[in-house]
């Protein structure tokens, strides 16, 4: 029995997007506040995903859109970054928790990390407009200044 003839549908198919494949990724690991911490960043054509894990877990997912961010008047006229204010996150970024919040403290610290990571990406490349997806798996919900700065420094090594 002959096989049925399948019509050629190629003219109706959309052409694929031209994007680098596979997505580029970077990794870094270090000890933060006595806990082994691993950071991975993966750059897709439409999003940048950053994960920060301790003990191999991810407990919270947050996204921060860069394309819809509208800098406020104050952001546009702030002085250039100095050693004193170069770690201040951009005030117009709006993080949104997607999954996994158990306490208000964990949500607050997660959104602080997400805003800081998105700010670092936007400062590194002002034309960047992809959405940033951040996965966090932090063992502790509280973060002192040193822990926060060490974690952000580890993330910056992956960007």
OpenMM code with the backbone's topology and positions (N, CA, C; nanometers):
from openmm import Vec3, app, unit

residues = "UNK UNK UNK UNK UNK UNK UNK UNK UNK UNK UNK UNK UNK UNK UNK UNK UNK UNK UNK UNK UNK UNK UNK UNK UNK UNK UNK UNK UNK UNK UNK UNK UNK UNK UNK UNK UNK UNK UNK UNK UNK UNK UNK UNK UNK UNK UNK UNK UNK UNK UNK UNK UNK UNK UNK UNK UNK UNK UNK UNK UNK UNK UNK UNK UNK UNK UNK UNK UNK UNK UNK UNK UNK UNK UNK UNK UNK UNK UNK UNK UNK UNK UNK UNK UNK UNK UNK UNK UNK UNK UNK UNK UNK UNK UNK UNK UNK UNK UNK UNK UNK UNK UNK UNK UNK UNK UNK UNK UNK UNK UNK UNK UNK UNK UNK UNK UNK UNK UNK UNK UNK UNK UNK UNK UNK UNK UNK UNK UNK UNK UNK UNK UNK UNK UNK UNK UNK UNK UNK UNK UNK UNK UNK UNK UNK UNK UNK UNK UNK UNK UNK UNK UNK UNK UNK UNK UNK UNK UNK".split()
positions = [
    Vec3(0.0842, -0.1163, 0.0000),
    Vec3(0.0000, 0.0000, 0.0000),
    Vec3(0.0895, 0.1235, 0.0000),
    Vec3(0.0703, 0.2159, -0.0927),
    Vec3(0.1547, 0.3352, -0.1012),
    Vec3(0.1229, 0.4330, 0.0127),
    Vec3(0.2257, 0.5076, 0.0523),
    Vec3(0.2083, 0.6080, 0.1562),
    Vec3(0.1336, 0.7285, 0.1016),
    Vec3(0.0507, 0.7941, 0.1834),
    Vec3(-0.0222, 0.9115, 0.1347),
    Vec3(0.0761, 1.0266, 0.1120),
    Vec3(0.0425, 1.1087, 0.0178),
    Vec3(0.1258, 1.2248, -0.0151),
    Vec3(0.0864, 1.3391, 0.0782),
    Vec3(0.1868, 1.3949, 0.1441),
    Vec3(0.1643, 1.5057, 0.2368),
    Vec3(0.1899, 1.6353, 0.1607),
    Vec3(0.0956, 1.7288, 0.1656),
    Vec3(0.1167, 1.8540, 0.0926),
    Vec3(0.2323, 1.9332, 0.1531),
    Vec3(0.3000, 2.0099, 0.0715),
    Vec3(0.4106, 2.0941, 0.1158),
    Vec3(0.3548, 2.2172, 0.1864),
    Vec3(0.3790, 2.2284, 0.3173),
    Vec3(0.3297, 2.3399, 0.3970),
    Vec3(0.4371, 2.4450, 0.4220),
    Vec3(0.5545, 2.4284, 0.3647),
    Vec3(0.6650, 2.5198, 0.3949),
    Vec3(0.6350, 2.6661, 0.3649),
    Vec3(0.5585, 2.7015, 0.2624),
    Vec3(0.5310, 2.8438, 0.2418),
    Vec3(0.4471, 2.9055, 0.3540),
    Vec3(0.3689, 2.8235, 0.4262),
    Vec3(0.2846, 2.8784, 0.5316),
    Vec3(0.3568, 2.8858, 0.6665),
    Vec3(0.4704, 2.8206, 0.6788),
    Vec3(0.5446, 2.8241, 0.8039),
    Vec3(0.6216, 2.9545, 0.8164),
    Vec3(0.6294, 3.0039, 0.9381),
    Vec3(0.7072, 3.1248, 0.9609),
    Vec3(0.8545, 3.0887, 0.9646),
    Vec3(0.9369, 3.1800, 0.9206),
    Vec3(1.0797, 3.1533, 0.9255),
    Vec3(1.1271, 3.1602, 1.0698),
    Vec3(1.2231, 3.0772, 1.1052),
    Vec3(1.2703, 3.0773, 1.2435),
    Vec3(1.3445, 3.2065, 1.2762),
    Vec3(1.3429, 3.2403, 1.4057),
    Vec3(1.4144, 3.3591, 1.4502),
    Vec3(1.5638, 3.3327, 1.4389),
    Vec3(1.6366, 3.4331, 1.4020),
    Vec3(1.7812, 3.4186, 1.3981),
    Vec3(1.8353, 3.4518, 1.5366),
    Vec3(1.8778, 3.3505, 1.6056),
    Vec3(1.9313, 3.3674, 1.7402),
    Vec3(2.0463, 3.2700, 1.7575),
    Vec3(2.1350, 3.3063, 1.8458),
    Vec3(2.2467, 3.2166, 1.8707),
    Vec3(2.1961, 3.0934, 1.9449),
    Vec3(2.2403, 2.9796, 1.9018),
    Vec3(2.2025, 2.8553, 1.9654),
    Vec3(2.3282, 2.7767, 1.9909),
    Vec3(2.3464, 2.7194, 2.1010),
    Vec3(2.2583, 2.7279, 2.2160),
    Vec3(2.2734, 2.8611, 2.2877),
    Vec3(2.1862, 2.8871, 2.3824),
    Vec3(2.1930, 3.0108, 2.4597),
    Vec3(2.3252, 3.0122, 2.5363),
    Vec3(2.3863, 3.1290, 2.5432),
    Vec3(2.5140, 3.1386, 2.6137),
    Vec3(2.4900, 3.1345, 2.7647),
    Vec3(2.5803, 3.0691, 2.8332),
    Vec3(2.5659, 3.0599, 2.9783),
    Vec3(2.7010, 3.0789, 3.0452),
    Vec3(2.6948, 3.1248, 3.1692),
    Vec3(2.8139, 3.1426, 3.2513),
    Vec3(2.7821, 3.0925, 3.3909),
    Vec3(2.8865, 3.0471, 3.4600),
    Vec3(2.8688, 2.9976, 3.5958),
    Vec3(2.9784, 3.0505, 3.6859),
    Vec3(2.9455, 3.0656, 3.8133),
    Vec3(3.0434, 3.1029, 3.9147),
    Vec3(3.0008, 3.0381, 4.0453),
    Vec3(3.0975, 3.0111, 4.1301),
    Vec3(3.0678, 2.9531, 4.2606),
    Vec3(3.1606, 3.0159, 4.3633),
    Vec3(3.1120, 3.0249, 4.4845),
    Vec3(3.1916, 3.0802, 4.5925),
    Vec3(3.1240, 3.0528, 4.7255),
    Vec3(3.1919, 3.0904, 4.8306),
    Vec3(3.1369, 3.0732, 4.9641),
    Vec3(3.0872, 3.2091, 5.0126),
    Vec3(2.9582, 3.2159, 5.0438),
    Vec3(2.8956, 3.3382, 5.0930),
    Vec3(2.8412, 3.3093, 5.2325),
    Vec3(2.8915, 3.3807, 5.3296),
    Vec3(2.8481, 3.3644, 5.4689),
    Vec3(2.8600, 3.2185, 5.5133),
    Vec3(2.9685, 3.1524, 5.4707),
    Vec3(2.9940, 3.0149, 5.5095),
    Vec3(2.9157, 2.9106, 5.4323),
    Vec3(2.8398, 2.9507, 5.3298),
    Vec3(2.7561, 2.8588, 5.2529),
    Vec3(2.8003, 2.8601, 5.1069),
    Vec3(2.8241, 2.7416, 5.0513),
    Vec3(2.8605, 2.7325, 4.9097),
    Vec3(2.7444, 2.7835, 4.8254),
    Vec3(2.7751, 2.8792, 4.7379),
    Vec3(2.6730, 2.9448, 4.6570),
    Vec3(2.7116, 2.9317, 4.5102),
    Vec3(2.6163, 2.8906, 4.4274),
    Vec3(2.6396, 2.8755, 4.2842),
    Vec3(2.5497, 2.9710, 4.2069),
    Vec3(2.6076, 3.0367, 4.1084),
    Vec3(2.5337, 3.1315, 4.0258),
    Vec3(2.5477, 3.0891, 3.8807),
    Vec3(2.4372, 3.0914, 3.8093),
    Vec3(2.4367, 3.0614, 3.6665),
    Vec3(2.3572, 3.1697, 3.5954),
    Vec3(2.4071, 3.2160, 3.4813),
    Vec3(2.3292, 3.3067, 3.3976),
    Vec3(2.3190, 3.2461, 3.2583),
    Vec3(2.2001, 3.2530, 3.2026),
    Vec3(2.1746, 3.2019, 3.0683),
    Vec3(2.1064, 3.3130, 2.9901),
    Vec3(2.1651, 3.3494, 2.8769),
    Vec3(2.1105, 3.4577, 2.7937),
    Vec3(2.0348, 3.3984, 2.6757),
    Vec3(1.9031, 3.4061, 2.6832),
    Vec3(1.8180, 3.3658, 2.5722),
    Vec3(1.7931, 3.4875, 2.4841),
    Vec3(1.7315, 3.4668, 2.3698),
    Vec3(1.7067, 3.5795, 2.2799),
    Vec3(1.6050, 3.6777, 2.3368),
    Vec3(1.5137, 3.6311, 2.4232),
    Vec3(1.4101, 3.7189, 2.4768),
    Vec3(1.4188, 3.7423, 2.6272),
    Vec3(1.5015, 3.6640, 2.6985),
    Vec3(1.5118, 3.6764, 2.8434),
    Vec3(1.6536, 3.6447, 2.8889),
    Vec3(1.6860, 3.6938, 3.0069),
    Vec3(1.8100, 3.6563, 3.0729),
    Vec3(1.7700, 3.5895, 3.2035),
    Vec3(1.8177, 3.4676, 3.2251),
    Vec3(1.7851, 3.3956, 3.3472),
    Vec3(1.9095, 3.3869, 3.4344),
    Vec3(1.8934, 3.4243, 3.5606),
    Vec3(2.0022, 3.4173, 3.6581),
    Vec3(1.9522, 3.3341, 3.7755),
    Vec3(2.0290, 3.2328, 3.8142),
    Vec3(1.9937, 3.1546, 3.9318),
    Vec3(2.1034, 3.1685, 4.0363),
    Vec3(2.0620, 3.1810, 4.1604),
    Vec3(2.1528, 3.1868, 4.2746),
    Vec3(2.1065, 3.0773, 4.3694),
    Vec3(2.1883, 2.9729, 4.3851),
    Vec3(2.1462, 2.8590, 4.4637),
    Vec3(2.2433, 2.8293, 4.5771),
    Vec3(2.1879, 2.7851, 4.6865),
    Vec3(2.2637, 2.7331, 4.7992),
    Vec3(2.2023, 2.5980, 4.8313),
    Vec3(2.2858, 2.4982, 4.8477),
    Vec3(2.2397, 2.3606, 4.8740),
    Vec3(2.1589, 2.3049, 4.7569),
    Vec3(2.1809, 2.3556, 4.6360),
    Vec3(2.1178, 2.3013, 4.5159),
    Vec3(1.9688, 2.3202, 4.5062),
    Vec3(1.9152, 2.4207, 4.5707),
    Vec3(1.7703, 2.4393, 4.5669),
    Vec3(1.7349, 2.5750, 4.5069),
    Vec3(1.6143, 2.5835, 4.4539),
    Vec3(1.5566, 2.7093, 4.4065),
    Vec3(1.4193, 2.7213, 4.4706),
    Vec3(1.3995, 2.8261, 4.5478),
    Vec3(1.2758, 2.8391, 4.6234),
    Vec3(1.1899, 2.9566, 4.5807),
    Vec3(1.2438, 3.0446, 4.4983),
    Vec3(1.1703, 3.1663, 4.4626),
    Vec3(1.2094, 3.2091, 4.3222),
    Vec3(1.1102, 3.2472, 4.2423),
    Vec3(1.1335, 3.2971, 4.1064),
    Vec3(1.0735, 3.4372, 4.0950),
    Vec3(1.1522, 3.5284, 4.0428),
    Vec3(1.1115, 3.6686, 4.0300),
    Vec3(1.1458, 3.7137, 3.8887),
    Vec3(1.0611, 3.7987, 3.8313),
    Vec3(1.0980, 3.8571, 3.7022),
    Vec3(1.0975, 4.0089, 3.7131),
    Vec3(1.1893, 4.0676, 3.6367),
    Vec3(1.2029, 4.2131, 3.6332),
    Vec3(1.2104, 4.2536, 3.4865),
    Vec3(1.1047, 4.3135, 3.4319),
    Vec3(1.1102, 4.3573, 3.2921),
    Vec3(1.1958, 4.4824, 3.2775),
    Vec3(1.2849, 4.4800, 3.1806),
    Vec3(1.3656, 4.5984, 3.1522),
    Vec3(1.3057, 4.6809, 3.0391),
    Vec3(1.2279, 4.6180, 2.9510),
    Vec3(1.1750, 4.6902, 2.8350),
    Vec3(1.0635, 4.7878, 2.8702),
    Vec3(0.9883, 4.7596, 2.9753),
    Vec3(0.8796, 4.8498, 3.0106),
    Vec3(0.9190, 4.9474, 3.1201),
    Vec3(1.0430, 4.9383, 3.1625),
    Vec3(1.0876, 5.0273, 3.2692),
    Vec3(1.1003, 5.1694, 3.2165),
    Vec3(1.0386, 5.2606, 3.2869),
    Vec3(1.0480, 5.4014, 3.2504),
    Vec3(1.1213, 5.4748, 3.3615),
    Vec3(1.2427, 5.5178, 3.3338),
    Vec3(1.3155, 5.5871, 3.4385),
    Vec3(1.2395, 5.7106, 3.4842),
    Vec3(1.2429, 5.7336, 3.6123),
    Vec3(1.1794, 5.8526, 3.6657),
    Vec3(1.2660, 5.9735, 3.6353),
    Vec3(1.2091, 6.0883, 3.6554),
    Vec3(1.2841, 6.2117, 3.6333),
    Vec3(1.4103, 6.2121, 3.7184),
    Vec3(1.3982, 6.1670, 3.8422),
    Vec3(1.5138, 6.1653, 3.9324),
    Vec3(1.6222, 6.0711, 3.8813),
    Vec3(1.5830, 5.9523, 3.8289),
    Vec3(1.6819, 5.8576, 3.7773),
    Vec3(1.7606, 5.9168, 3.6608),
    Vec3(1.6950, 5.9963, 3.5784),
    Vec3(1.7617, 6.0524, 3.4616),
    Vec3(1.8613, 6.1605, 3.4994),
    Vec3(1.8434, 6.2199, 3.6158),
    Vec3(1.9289, 6.3313, 3.6537),
    Vec3(2.0135, 6.3033, 3.7767),
    Vec3(2.0268, 6.1762, 3.8127),
    Vec3(2.1127, 6.1420, 3.9248),
    Vec3(2.2579, 6.1572, 3.8824),
    Vec3(2.3467, 6.1872, 3.9761),
    Vec3(2.4877, 6.1958, 3.9415),
    Vec3(2.5397, 6.0605, 3.8969),
    Vec3(2.6514, 6.0624, 3.8251),
    Vec3(2.7131, 5.9383, 3.7797),
    Vec3(2.7494, 5.8539, 3.9013),
    Vec3(2.7477, 5.7205, 3.8861),
    Vec3(2.7782, 5.6338, 3.9989),
    Vec3(2.9161, 5.6618, 4.0568),
    Vec3(2.9235, 5.6574, 4.1883),
    Vec3(3.0498, 5.6694, 4.2594),
    Vec3(3.0630, 5.5482, 4.3490),
    Vec3(3.1714, 5.5393, 4.4220),
    Vec3(3.1885, 5.4261, 4.5125),
    Vec3(3.0788, 5.4221, 4.6178),
    Vec3(3.0226, 5.5379, 4.6530),
    Vec3(2.9201, 5.5431, 4.7567),
    Vec3(2.7830, 5.4982, 4.7085),
    Vec3(2.7485, 5.5231, 4.5806),
    Vec3(2.6130, 5.4918, 4.5355),
    Vec3(2.6064, 5.3981, 4.4165),
    Vec3(2.7168, 5.3336, 4.3796),
    Vec3(2.7128, 5.2489, 4.2606),
    Vec3(2.6362, 5.1188, 4.2820),
    Vec3(2.6040, 5.0844, 4.4053),
    Vec3(2.5255, 4.9643, 4.4304),
    Vec3(2.3786, 4.9928, 4.4559),
    Vec3(2.3362, 5.1180, 4.4420),
    Vec3(2.1948, 5.1485, 4.4595),
    Vec3(2.1175, 5.0975, 4.3384),
    Vec3(2.0104, 5.0214, 4.3610),
    Vec3(1.9328, 4.9723, 4.2466),
    Vec3(1.8537, 5.0852, 4.1817),
    Vec3(1.8226, 5.0680, 4.0544),
    Vec3(1.7421, 5.1663, 3.9823),
    Vec3(1.6005, 5.1650, 4.0392),
    Vec3(1.5485, 5.2827, 4.0685),
    Vec3(1.4200, 5.2914, 4.1369),
    Vec3(1.2998, 5.2606, 4.0474),
    Vec3(1.3159, 5.2640, 3.9158),
    Vec3(1.2028, 5.2403, 3.8273),
    Vec3(1.1813, 5.0924, 3.7941),
    Vec3(1.2692, 5.0045, 3.8365),
    Vec3(1.2527, 4.8623, 3.8097),
    Vec3(1.1466, 4.8039, 3.9033),
    Vec3(1.0623, 4.7188, 3.8479),
    Vec3(0.9511, 4.6637, 3.9255),
    Vec3(0.9570, 4.5107, 3.9265),
    Vec3(1.0177, 4.4535, 4.0299),
    Vec3(1.0230, 4.3080, 4.0378),
    Vec3(0.8868, 4.2504, 4.0743),
    Vec3(0.8591, 4.1329, 4.0220),
    Vec3(0.7338, 4.0641, 4.0550),
    Vec3(0.7664, 3.9193, 4.0861),
    Vec3(0.7235, 3.8746, 4.2022),
    Vec3(0.7458, 3.7361, 4.2408),
    Vec3(0.6506, 3.6475, 4.1619),
    Vec3(0.7063, 3.5466, 4.0952),
    Vec3(0.6261, 3.4542, 4.0156),
    Vec3(0.5885, 3.3299, 4.0945),
    Vec3(0.6848, 3.2747, 4.1662),
    Vec3(0.6632, 3.1504, 4.2392),
    Vec3(0.7411, 3.1509, 4.3695),
    Vec3(0.6858, 3.0881, 4.4712),
    Vec3(0.7617, 3.0491, 4.5877),
    Vec3(0.7946, 3.1523, 4.6917),
    Vec3(0.6970, 3.2080, 4.7584),
    Vec3(0.7245, 3.2959, 4.8719),
    Vec3(0.6611, 3.2336, 4.9950),
    Vec3(0.7422, 3.2161, 5.0987),
    Vec3(0.6875, 3.1574, 5.2205),
    Vec3(0.6639, 3.2616, 5.3296),
    Vec3(0.7424, 3.3682, 5.3275),
    Vec3(0.7292, 3.4731, 5.4294),
    Vec3(0.7487, 3.6095, 5.3651),
    Vec3(0.6966, 3.7143, 5.4270),
    Vec3(0.7201, 3.8495, 5.3742),
    Vec3(0.8687, 3.8858, 5.3716),
    Vec3(0.9453, 3.8364, 5.4689),
    Vec3(1.0888, 3.8653, 5.4718),
    Vec3(1.1595, 3.8049, 5.3509),
    Vec3(1.1229, 3.6810, 5.3171),
    Vec3(1.1853, 3.6150, 5.2010),
    Vec3(1.1475, 3.6877, 5.0720),
    Vec3(1.0240, 3.7347, 5.0615),
    Vec3(0.9837, 3.8080, 4.9419),
    Vec3(1.0604, 3.9398, 4.9314),
    Vec3(1.0750, 4.0098, 5.0423),
    Vec3(1.1468, 4.1379, 5.0420),
    Vec3(1.2920, 4.1201, 5.0012),
    Vec3(1.3615, 4.0252, 5.0619),
    Vec3(1.5026, 4.0061, 5.0290),
    Vec3(1.5172, 3.9563, 4.8849),
    Vec3(1.4242, 3.8728, 4.8388),
    Vec3(1.4287, 3.8251, 4.7003),
    Vec3(1.4112, 3.9386, 4.6010),
    Vec3(1.3169, 4.0280, 4.6294),
    Vec3(1.2958, 4.1407, 4.5384),
    Vec3(1.4122, 4.2386, 4.5431),
    Vec3(1.4762, 4.2509, 4.6585),
    Vec3(1.5957, 4.3352, 4.6679),
    Vec3(1.7079, 4.2795, 4.5810),
    Vec3(1.7324, 4.1487, 4.5915),
    Vec3(1.8343, 4.0866, 4.5066),
    Vec3(1.7977, 4.1002, 4.3590),
    Vec3(1.6719, 4.0757, 4.3247),
    Vec3(1.6282, 4.0820, 4.1851),
    Vec3(1.6470, 4.2218, 4.1278),
    Vec3(1.6107, 4.3238, 4.2040),
    Vec3(1.6253, 4.4612, 4.1570),
    Vec3(1.7727, 4.4961, 4.1399),
    Vec3(1.8561, 4.4503, 4.2320),
    Vec3(1.9990, 4.4786, 4.2231),
    Vec3(2.0613, 4.4104, 4.1022),
    Vec3(2.0241, 4.2854, 4.0778),
    Vec3(2.0771, 4.2112, 3.9625),
    Vec3(2.0314, 4.2767, 3.8325),
    Vec3(1.9031, 4.3124, 3.8235),
    Vec3(1.8515, 4.3782, 3.7023),
    Vec3(1.9197, 4.5134, 3.6814),
    Vec3(1.9433, 4.5866, 3.7886),
    Vec3(2.0128, 4.7157, 3.7775),
    Vec3(2.1534, 4.6966, 3.7236),
    Vec3(2.2229, 4.5945, 3.7719),
    Vec3(2.3591, 4.5679, 3.7239),
    Vec3(2.3593, 4.5351, 3.5752),
    Vec3(2.2615, 4.4578, 3.5312),
    Vec3(2.2517, 4.4234, 3.3883),
    Vec3(2.2226, 4.5481, 3.3062),
    Vec3(2.1295, 4.6313, 3.3536),
    Vec3(2.0935, 4.7538, 3.2805),
    Vec3(2.2088, 4.8537, 3.2777),
    Vec3(2.2861, 4.8609, 3.3837),
    Vec3(2.4011, 4.9519, 3.3852),
    Vec3(2.5122, 4.9017, 3.2945),
    Vec3(2.5287, 4.7702, 3.2883),
    Vec3(2.6314, 4.7121, 3.2026),
    Vec3(2.5997, 4.7347, 3.0554),
    Vec3(2.4719, 4.7261, 3.0207),
    Vec3(2.4286, 4.7456, 2.8823),
    Vec3(2.3002, 4.8282, 2.8825),
    Vec3(2.3103, 4.9610, 2.8702),
    Vec3(2.1917, 5.0471, 2.8768),
    Vec3(2.0864, 5.0176, 2.7685),
    Vec3(2.1245, 4.9528, 2.6583),
    Vec3(2.0281, 4.9196, 2.5528),
    Vec3(1.9564, 4.7875, 2.5798),
    Vec3(1.9918, 4.7195, 2.6865),
    Vec3(1.9302, 4.5903, 2.7183),
    Vec3(1.7816, 4.6099, 2.7481),
    Vec3(1.6964, 4.5288, 2.6850),
    Vec3(1.5529, 4.5412, 2.7102),
    Vec3(1.4847, 4.4066, 2.7327),
    Vec3(1.5621, 4.3019, 2.7515),
    Vec3(1.5025, 4.1709, 2.7797),
    Vec3(1.4550, 4.1642, 2.9249),
    Vec3(1.3611, 4.0774, 2.9492),
    Vec3(1.3132, 4.0540, 3.0852),
    Vec3(1.4162, 3.9689, 3.1590),
    Vec3(1.4385, 4.0037, 3.2849),
    Vec3(1.5311, 3.9287, 3.3682),
    Vec3(1.4495, 3.8349, 3.4567),
    Vec3(1.4835, 3.7074, 3.4542),
    Vec3(1.4199, 3.6072, 3.5388),
    Vec3(1.5243, 3.5634, 3.6409),
    Vec3(1.4915, 3.5753, 3.7690),
    Vec3(1.5865, 3.5413, 3.8739),
    Vec3(1.5285, 3.4274, 3.9568),
    Vec3(1.6063, 3.3220, 3.9718),
    Vec3(1.5710, 3.2109, 4.0583),
    Vec3(1.6614, 3.2138, 4.1800),
    Vec3(1.6013, 3.2163, 4.2967),
    Vec3(1.6789, 3.2233, 4.4212),
    Vec3(1.6535, 3.1004, 4.5074),
    Vec3(1.7586, 3.0512, 4.5661),
    Vec3(1.7497, 2.9429, 4.6627),
    Vec3(1.8442, 2.9720, 4.7767),
    Vec3(1.8129, 3.0766, 4.8523),
    Vec3(1.8991, 3.1207, 4.9616),
    Vec3(1.8617, 3.0478, 5.0902),
    Vec3(1.9622, 3.0010, 5.1617),
    Vec3(1.9375, 2.9271, 5.2854),
    Vec3(1.8853, 3.0154, 5.3970),
    Vec3(1.9286, 3.1412, 5.3989),
    Vec3(1.8882, 3.2329, 5.5061),
    Vec3(1.8055, 3.3470, 5.4475),
    Vec3(1.7042, 3.3896, 5.5217),
    Vec3(1.6215, 3.4998, 5.4735),
    Vec3(1.6801, 3.6348, 5.5100),
    Vec3(1.7631, 3.6397, 5.6102),
    Vec3(1.8247, 3.7675, 5.6460),
    Vec3(1.9609, 3.7773, 5.5771),
    Vec3(1.9965, 3.8984, 5.5422),
    Vec3(2.1259, 3.9196, 5.4776),
    Vec3(2.1863, 4.0482, 5.5322),
    Vec3(2.3030, 4.0340, 5.5930),
    Vec3(2.3718, 4.1550, 5.6350),
    Vec3(2.4411, 4.2154, 5.5134),
    Vec3(2.4989, 4.3310, 5.5309),
    Vec3(2.5608, 4.4025, 5.4191),
    Vec3(2.6679, 4.3189, 5.3497),
    Vec3(2.7529, 4.2535, 5.4279),
    Vec3(2.8613, 4.1749, 5.3696),
    Vec3(2.8078, 4.0572, 5.2879),
    Vec3(2.7069, 3.9880, 5.3415),
    Vec3(2.6464, 3.8759, 5.2700),
    Vec3(2.5827, 3.9230, 5.1400),
    Vec3(2.5092, 4.0339, 5.1463),
    Vec3(2.4445, 4.0887, 5.0278),
    Vec3(2.5490, 4.1251, 4.9215),
    Vec3(2.6539, 4.1968, 4.9622),
    Vec3(2.7568, 4.2395, 4.8674),
    Vec3(2.8326, 4.1205, 4.8091),
    Vec3(2.8609, 4.0188, 4.8911),
    Vec3(2.9299, 3.8997, 4.8404),
    Vec3(2.8440, 3.8257, 4.7382),
    Vec3(2.7146, 3.8171, 4.7642),
    Vec3(2.6231, 3.7493, 4.6715),
    Vec3(2.6137, 3.8265, 4.5405),
    Vec3(2.5977, 3.9584, 4.5492),
    Vec3(2.5903, 4.0411, 4.4284),
    Vec3(2.7213, 4.0323, 4.3501),
    Vec3(2.8349, 4.0335, 4.4189),
    Vec3(2.9643, 4.0214, 4.3525),
    Vec3(2.9752, 3.8899, 4.2764),
    Vec3(2.9262, 3.7828, 4.3357),
    Vec3(2.9280, 3.6524, 4.2696),
    Vec3(2.8407, 3.6550, 4.1436),
    Vec3(2.7262, 3.7205, 4.1519),
    Vec3(2.6378, 3.7333, 4.0354),
    Vec3(2.7067, 3.8166, 3.9261),
    Vec3(2.7730, 3.9238, 3.9644),
    Vec3(2.8389, 4.0096, 3.8660),
    Vec3(2.9458, 3.9354, 3.7871),
    Vec3(3.0034, 3.8334, 3.8468),
    Vec3(3.1043, 3.7524, 3.7746),
    Vec3(3.0422, 3.6723, 3.6620),
    Vec3(2.9111, 3.6522, 3.6670),
    Vec3(2.8424, 3.5746, 3.5632),
    Vec3(2.7819, 3.6607, 3.4535),
    Vec3(2.7817, 3.7903, 3.4719),
    Vec3(2.7166, 3.8779, 3.3733),
    Vec3(2.8126, 3.9238, 3.2670),
] * unit.nanometer
topology = app.Topology()
chain = topology.addChain("A")
for resn in residues:
    res = topology.addResidue(resn, chain)
    for name in ("N", "CA", "C"):
        topology.addAtom(name, app.Element.getBySymbol(name[0]), res)
